[in-house]
Amino acid sequence: MEKFTVLLADDDPEILDFLTDDLLDTYNVLQAADGQQVIEVLASTPVDLIVSDVMMPIKDGFQLCLELKKDVRYCHIPFVMLTAKTHINSKITGLEYGADAYVEKPFSPSFLQAQIASLLRNRQHVISHFNQSPAMPVQAVALGRADMRQLERLNSFILDNIAERDLCVDRLADFMYMSRPTLYRKIKALADLSPNELINTIRLKRASELLLLGEYRIYEIAWMVGFSSSSHFTRNFQKQFGLSPKDYMDKYRVSARTGFM
Protein backbone atom coordinates (compact mmCIF):
# COMPACT_ATOMS: atom_id res chain seq x y z
CA MET A 1 0.00 0.00 0.00
CA GLU A 2 1.33 3.44 -0.93
CA LYS A 3 2.33 5.58 2.04
CA PHE A 4 0.58 8.85 2.84
CA THR A 5 2.72 11.99 2.60
CA VAL A 6 2.99 14.21 5.68
CA LEU A 7 4.51 17.69 5.49
CA LEU A 8 6.15 18.97 8.70
CA ALA A 9 6.68 22.71 9.26
CA ASP A 10 8.84 24.02 12.13
CA ASP A 11 11.70 26.51 12.31
CA ASP A 12 13.57 24.29 14.79
CA PRO A 13 15.63 21.77 12.76
CA GLU A 14 16.02 19.48 15.78
CA ILE A 15 12.25 19.18 16.17
CA LEU A 16 11.87 18.61 12.43
CA ASP A 17 14.42 15.80 12.50
CA PHE A 18 12.90 14.29 15.65
CA LEU A 19 9.40 14.24 14.15
CA THR A 20 10.71 12.97 10.83
CA ASP A 21 12.52 10.05 12.49
CA ASP A 22 9.38 9.18 14.42
CA LEU A 23 7.05 9.25 11.39
CA LEU A 24 9.30 7.96 8.63
CA ASP A 25 8.49 4.28 9.08
CA THR A 26 4.80 4.96 8.49
CA TYR A 27 4.69 7.97 6.14
CA ASN A 28 6.58 9.77 3.43
CA VAL A 29 7.80 12.86 5.25
CA LEU A 30 8.61 16.30 3.83
CA GLN A 31 10.06 19.25 5.76
CA ALA A 32 9.62 23.04 5.72
CA ALA A 33 11.18 25.68 7.98
CA ASP A 34 8.29 28.16 7.75
CA GLY A 35 4.88 28.70 6.25
CA GLN A 36 6.22 30.14 3.02
CA GLN A 37 8.26 27.02 2.38
CA VAL A 38 5.09 24.97 2.92
CA ILE A 39 3.41 26.93 0.10
CA GLU A 40 6.39 26.26 -2.16
CA VAL A 41 6.34 22.52 -1.42
CA LEU A 42 2.60 22.26 -2.04
CA ALA A 43 2.98 23.92 -5.44
CA SER A 44 4.98 20.93 -6.70
CA THR A 45 4.19 17.96 -4.44
CA PRO A 46 0.89 16.30 -3.41
CA VAL A 47 0.54 16.20 0.39
CA ASP A 48 -2.00 14.26 2.46
CA LEU A 49 -1.60 16.04 5.81
CA ILE A 50 0.27 19.00 7.32
CA VAL A 51 1.71 19.28 10.83
CA SER A 52 2.76 22.86 11.55
CA ASP A 53 4.20 24.76 14.48
CA VAL A 54 2.52 28.08 15.29
CA MET A 55 5.59 30.21 15.98
CA MET A 56 7.59 30.44 12.73
CA PRO A 57 9.26 33.31 10.83
CA ILE A 58 7.98 34.80 7.53
CA LYS A 59 4.60 33.08 7.75
CA ASP A 60 3.47 31.58 11.07
CA GLY A 61 1.17 28.60 11.59
CA PHE A 62 -1.98 30.70 11.99
CA GLN A 63 -1.33 32.64 8.78
CA LEU A 64 -0.46 29.43 6.95
CA CYS A 65 -3.59 27.59 8.09
CA LEU A 66 -5.86 30.52 7.21
CA GLU A 67 -4.29 30.88 3.77
CA LEU A 68 -4.52 27.18 2.94
CA LYS A 69 -8.10 26.80 4.12
CA LYS A 70 -9.13 29.64 1.81
CA ASP A 71 -7.31 28.18 -1.19
CA VAL A 72 -9.40 25.72 -3.22
CA ARG A 73 -6.23 23.88 -4.25
CA TYR A 74 -5.26 22.99 -0.68
CA CYS A 75 -8.25 23.47 1.65
CA HIS A 76 -8.93 19.72 1.70
CA ILE A 77 -5.58 18.91 3.38
CA PRO A 78 -5.98 18.06 7.10
CA PHE A 79 -4.01 20.55 9.21
CA VAL A 80 -2.55 19.72 12.66
CA MET A 81 -1.47 22.76 14.69
CA LEU A 82 1.60 22.10 16.88
CA THR A 83 2.48 24.66 19.55
CA ALA A 84 3.89 25.34 23.00
CA LYS A 85 1.12 27.87 23.61
CA THR A 86 -1.35 26.59 26.18
CA HIS A 87 -3.66 29.61 26.40
CA ILE A 88 -7.20 28.76 25.41
CA ASN A 89 -7.36 31.73 23.01
CA SER A 90 -4.57 30.21 20.91
CA LYS A 91 -6.55 27.00 20.56
CA ILE A 92 -9.68 28.92 19.63
CA THR A 93 -7.74 30.93 17.04
CA GLY A 94 -6.31 27.78 15.49
CA LEU A 95 -9.72 26.16 15.22
CA GLU A 96 -11.30 29.36 13.86
CA TYR A 97 -8.63 29.44 11.15
CA GLY A 98 -9.59 25.90 10.15
CA ALA A 99 -7.12 23.64 11.99
CA ASP A 100 -8.36 20.05 12.15
CA ALA A 101 -6.45 19.16 15.33
CA TYR A 102 -4.43 20.99 18.00
CA VAL A 103 -1.45 19.35 19.76
CA GLU A 104 0.41 21.05 22.60
CA LYS A 105 4.14 20.84 23.22
CA PRO A 106 5.54 18.94 25.00
CA PHE A 107 3.63 16.03 23.54
CA SER A 108 3.93 12.29 23.31
CA PRO A 109 5.08 11.19 19.84
CA SER A 110 2.55 8.37 20.04
CA PHE A 111 -0.22 10.92 20.64
CA LEU A 112 0.75 12.86 17.51
CA GLN A 113 0.94 9.59 15.58
CA ALA A 114 -2.57 8.74 16.80
CA GLN A 115 -3.92 12.16 15.75
CA ILE A 116 -2.43 11.83 12.27
CA ALA A 117 -3.65 8.26 11.85
CA SER A 118 -7.15 9.18 13.02
CA LEU A 119 -7.49 12.10 10.59
CA LEU A 120 -6.26 10.03 7.64
CA ARG A 121 -8.31 6.97 8.58
CA ASN A 122 -11.51 9.00 8.93
CA ARG A 123 -10.82 10.62 5.59
CA GLN A 124 -10.38 7.26 3.88
CA HIS A 125 -13.57 5.97 5.49
CA VAL A 126 -15.58 8.88 4.06
CA ILE A 127 -14.06 8.40 0.61
CA SER A 128 -14.74 4.66 0.63
CA HIS A 129 -18.35 5.18 1.70
CA PHE A 130 -18.87 7.82 -0.99
CA ASN A 131 -17.60 5.51 -3.73
CA GLN A 132 -19.69 2.53 -2.60
CA SER A 133 -22.94 4.24 -1.62
CA PRO A 134 -25.39 5.21 -4.40
CA ALA A 135 -27.15 7.74 -2.16
CA MET A 136 -24.09 9.58 -0.80
CA PRO A 137 -23.62 12.88 -2.69
CA VAL A 138 -20.25 14.13 -3.85
CA GLN A 139 -20.49 17.09 -1.45
CA ALA A 140 -20.07 14.62 1.43
CA VAL A 141 -16.33 14.36 0.77
CA ALA A 142 -15.83 18.11 1.30
CA LEU A 143 -13.52 19.20 4.12
CA GLY A 144 -14.85 22.72 4.55
CA ARG A 145 -16.98 25.45 3.02
CA ALA A 146 -14.60 26.14 0.14
CA ASP A 147 -14.57 22.47 -0.85
CA MET A 148 -18.34 22.31 -0.51
CA ARG A 149 -18.85 25.22 -2.92
CA GLN A 150 -16.43 23.77 -5.46
CA LEU A 151 -17.98 20.30 -5.32
CA GLU A 152 -21.52 21.68 -5.64
CA ARG A 153 -20.41 23.61 -8.71
CA LEU A 154 -18.66 20.56 -10.14
CA ASN A 155 -21.62 18.28 -9.47
CA SER A 156 -24.10 20.71 -11.05
CA PHE A 157 -22.02 20.98 -14.21
CA ILE A 158 -21.74 17.20 -14.60
CA LEU A 159 -25.46 16.70 -13.98
CA ASP A 160 -26.36 19.44 -16.45
CA ASN A 161 -24.31 17.64 -19.12
CA ILE A 162 -24.79 14.07 -17.93
CA ALA A 163 -26.32 12.75 -21.17
CA GLU A 164 -23.19 13.68 -23.14
CA ARG A 165 -21.13 10.50 -23.56
CA ASP A 166 -18.04 12.49 -24.55
CA LEU A 167 -18.08 14.86 -21.58
CA CYS A 168 -14.36 15.47 -21.12
CA VAL A 169 -11.97 16.62 -18.43
CA ASP A 170 -10.93 19.69 -20.46
CA ARG A 171 -14.48 21.06 -20.33
CA LEU A 172 -14.63 20.33 -16.62
CA ALA A 173 -11.31 22.10 -15.99
CA ASP A 174 -12.36 25.13 -18.03
CA PHE A 175 -15.65 25.37 -16.15
CA MET A 176 -13.86 25.15 -12.78
CA TYR A 177 -11.18 27.69 -13.87
CA MET A 178 -8.45 25.14 -13.12
CA SER A 179 -5.68 23.57 -15.11
CA ARG A 180 -6.03 19.84 -15.82
CA PRO A 181 -3.24 18.94 -13.34
CA THR A 182 -4.78 21.10 -10.60
CA LEU A 183 -8.23 19.61 -11.17
CA TYR A 184 -6.78 16.10 -11.13
CA ARG A 185 -4.91 16.68 -7.85
CA LYS A 186 -7.96 18.24 -6.22
CA ILE A 187 -10.40 15.48 -7.16
CA LYS A 188 -7.85 12.77 -6.37
CA ALA A 189 -7.31 14.23 -2.90
CA LEU A 190 -11.02 14.66 -2.15
CA ALA A 191 -12.46 11.44 -3.59
CA ASP A 192 -9.45 9.28 -4.52
CA LEU A 193 -10.71 9.36 -8.12
CA SER A 194 -9.50 10.78 -11.40
CA PRO A 195 -11.80 13.40 -12.98
CA ASN A 196 -13.05 10.82 -15.49
CA GLU A 197 -13.77 8.37 -12.67
CA LEU A 198 -15.67 11.07 -10.80
CA ILE A 199 -17.79 11.81 -13.88
CA ASN A 200 -18.56 8.09 -14.14
CA THR A 201 -19.43 7.86 -10.43
CA ILE A 202 -21.81 10.82 -10.62
CA ARG A 203 -23.45 9.26 -13.69
CA LEU A 204 -24.04 6.04 -11.74
CA LYS A 205 -25.35 7.84 -8.65
CA ARG A 206 -27.83 9.73 -10.81
CA ALA A 207 -28.81 6.44 -12.45
CA SER A 208 -29.51 4.95 -9.02
CA GLU A 209 -32.00 7.77 -8.37
CA LEU A 210 -33.73 7.19 -11.70
CA LEU A 211 -33.94 3.44 -11.07
CA LEU A 212 -35.86 4.03 -7.85
CA LEU A 213 -38.38 6.28 -9.59
CA GLY A 214 -39.61 3.31 -11.60
CA GLU A 215 -40.51 5.53 -14.56
CA TYR A 216 -37.88 4.37 -17.06
CA ARG A 217 -36.47 1.17 -18.45
CA ILE A 218 -32.85 0.33 -17.71
CA TYR A 219 -31.72 0.97 -21.28
CA GLU A 220 -33.42 4.40 -21.18
CA ILE A 221 -31.61 5.30 -17.96
CA ALA A 222 -28.32 4.18 -19.47
CA TRP A 223 -28.76 6.68 -22.31
CA MET A 224 -30.04 9.41 -19.99
CA VAL A 225 -26.85 9.33 -17.89
CA GLY A 226 -24.45 9.11 -20.83
CA PHE A 227 -23.68 5.42 -21.39
CA SER A 228 -23.47 4.10 -24.93
CA SER A 229 -25.27 0.82 -24.15
CA SER A 230 -27.26 -0.83 -21.38
CA SER A 231 -24.66 -3.62 -21.11
CA HIS A 232 -21.84 -1.10 -20.52
CA PHE A 233 -24.01 0.68 -17.98
CA THR A 234 -24.89 -2.56 -16.19
CA ARG A 235 -21.23 -3.63 -15.91
CA ASN A 236 -20.25 -0.25 -14.48
CA PHE A 237 -23.16 -0.16 -12.04
CA GLN A 238 -22.44 -3.69 -10.78
CA LYS A 239 -18.76 -2.90 -10.33
CA GLN A 240 -19.46 0.35 -8.47
CA PHE A 241 -22.26 -0.71 -6.13
CA GLY A 242 -22.12 -4.52 -6.03
CA LEU A 243 -25.60 -4.99 -7.51
CA SER A 244 -26.94 -5.05 -11.04
CA PRO A 245 -29.36 -2.20 -11.88
CA LYS A 246 -32.27 -4.67 -11.85
CA ASP A 247 -31.28 -6.17 -8.49
CA TYR A 248 -30.76 -2.68 -7.05
CA MET A 249 -34.19 -1.61 -8.29
CA ASP A 250 -35.86 -4.74 -6.91
CA LYS A 251 -34.14 -4.41 -3.55
CA TYR A 252 -34.62 -0.71 -2.86
CA ARG A 253 -37.59 0.58 -4.81
CA VAL A 254 -40.22 -0.49 -2.26
CA SER A 255 -38.12 0.91 0.58
CA ALA A 256 -37.72 4.22 -1.27
CA ARG A 257 -41.49 4.51 -1.73
CA THR A 258 -42.22 3.86 1.93
CA GLY A 259 -39.38 6.00 3.24
CA PHE A 260 -37.59 3.17 5.04
CA MET A 261 -34.55 2.88 2.73
N, C-alpha and C positions, 0 to 999 in steps of 0.2 A: 504494500500500500504506500502511495506517495506521501511523504511527510508534509505537514502544514508548514508554512513559512511565518515566523514571528520576527518582527522588527523591534529591536530594543533601542530606546533613546535615553541617554544620560550623559552629562558632561564629565562624569567621573569615570576614567578608563578602568579603574580597578573594579568598580561595580559592574560595568559593562562586561568585563572579562569573567567576573564571578557568575553573573547571570547566564552568560553564554555557555560556560562550562556546565552549568546545572541543567540547561535546556537542550543542549546539543544532541544528546542521545535520542531525544524524542522529536525534535523539530529542526527544520532548517532555520538558522539564526542569522539575522543581519543586524548591523550596528549603525548608530548615528549619534553624534555628539551634541546635537541640538535639534530644535524643531525644523529649522531650515534644511538641514541635511535629510531629515525624514521626508520632506517634500521632494527633494531631489531623488531619493531612492525610489519613492512611489512612482515617479514619472517614468521609470524604466523597468521596474520589477514588481510583479504581482505579490501582494502581501496578504496573509489571512488574518493577522491580529497584530496590534501594536501595544507595547508596554512602554510607557513614557514617564520619566520623572517630571515633576512640576517645575522645579527651579533649574532652568537652563539658560545660557546666554542666547542672544539673537532672537530666538522665538521660544518662549517657555511652554510648558505643557498645557496650560490653559489656552493660550493663543493657538497652539497647534491643534488641540482637540476641537475648538470652536471652528477653526478654518476647515478642518477635514469634514466635520459633520455638516457643513454648509456646501461642500463640494460634491456634486453628483457622481464624480468619478471615484470618490473614496469614502462617502458617508456610510457605506455598508460595512466597513472594516471595524470589528470590535476594538474598543479602546480601553486599556487598563491604565488608570492613573496611579503612579507610584510616587510617594512623597513622605518626607519626614514631618510635614505639618500635621498636627493632630487637632487643630481648631475646627469645630464643627462647620464654620463658615467656608473653610477651604473645601470640605467635602461637598457642601451644598453647591459651591461654585462649579466644582468638577462635574457634578451630576447635571447641573443646569446647562453646562456647555456640551453635554452629550456623552460623557464618559459612561462606559458600560459596567465598570467595576472600579473600586477604590481600595488600594492596598497601602497600609502605612508602614514606613520604616521605623524601627527594624522589624523585619518580617521573617517568617519561616519560609525557606525555599519551597518546601512541600506545599505550603498554603498558596503561594503564587502559582505553582504547577497546577494545583487543583482548580484555581480560578480560571486559568487559561484553558484547561481541559474541559471545564464545565461550559464555558462560552462557546468553544468550538463544537463540543458534542451537541449542545442544544441547537446550534445553527444547523448542523448536519441532520438532526432529527426533523427540523422544520422543512428543510429542503427535500428530504426523503418522503415526508408525508405529502408535500405539495405534488411531487411527481407521481405518486401512486394513488392519490385521491381525486376522483373526477369532480367532486364538489368544491375542492379547496381552490380559491381564486389566486391568481398570480400575485396580487397585492399582499398576500399573507407572508411572502418571503421578504417583505420590506423590513429594514432595520431603522426606520425613522421617517419623519415627515417628508424629507427630500426624496427618499427612495419611493415612498408611497405615491407621491405626485408623478414621478417618472414612470413607475410601473402602471399607474392608471392610464397615463397618456399612451404608453406602449400597447397596453391591452386594448384600448379603444381603437387604435389604428389597425391592429391586427384583426379585430372583430369587424371593423368597417370594410375590410378588404378580404375577408376570410374565404370567399368563394373563388378568389384568384389562385389558381394552382401554381402560378409562377411568381407569387409574392416573394421578393428577394430581400436579402440583407441590406443591399445598397439603398433601397427605398426606405427601409426601416431606419438606417443610420442617418439618412438625409432628414427624415421626419423628426428624429430625436436630436438633430444638430450635433451629431457625434461622428467621429471617424469610425471606420469599420473596426480597427483594433480596440478603440476605447469602448465601443458598444459590446464587442466580444468579451472583453475583460469584465465589464460591468455585469452582463447577464451571467457569465460563468461564475462570478463571485456570489451573485444573489441566488441563483437557482441551480448551479452546477450543470448548466446546459449551454450549448452553442446557440446563437441567435436562430439558426434554422431549426434546431431541436425545440426551442421555446415556441416558435411559430407552430410546429407540429403538435406540441402539447396543448396549446390554446385551442387549436382546431378540434382536438379530441375532447377537451373539456366542454367545448360548445356542443359537440355532437352528443355528449352524454346528456346534456340538458334537453336537446331535441328528441332524443330517444324516449325520455320520460314523459314528454308531452303526448306521445301516441298519435300524432297527427300526420306523420310521414313514414314512408317505407325506408328501410335501411339504405337502399341504393340512392334514394332522394337525399337523405341526410349526408351521405358520402359526397355527393356533388355540391350540396349547400355549403359544406365546410372546406371544400377545395381539394378533395381527393379525386383522382382520375378514374377510379373504379371501386366498386363495393368490396371486391376481394382485397385490394390494397388497404382500404379503410379498415376492414375487419382484422387483417393481420396487425396493423398498427394499434388498433384499439385493444386487441387481446394482449399484445406485448406490453402496452402501457399500464393497463388496469387489471390484467389477469382474468378477464372475462370477455367472451365474444359480445358484440353488440346485442344479439338476440338474448343471450343469457343475462346480460346486464339489464335489459329491458324487462325480461320476465321476473327477475329477482327484485327490482326496485320500483317498478312502475306503480304497483298497488300501494307500497309504502309511501311513495311521493304524493299520491292522491289523498291519502288519509292523514298525512303529516307526521308519520312515525318513522321516516327514513333515518 
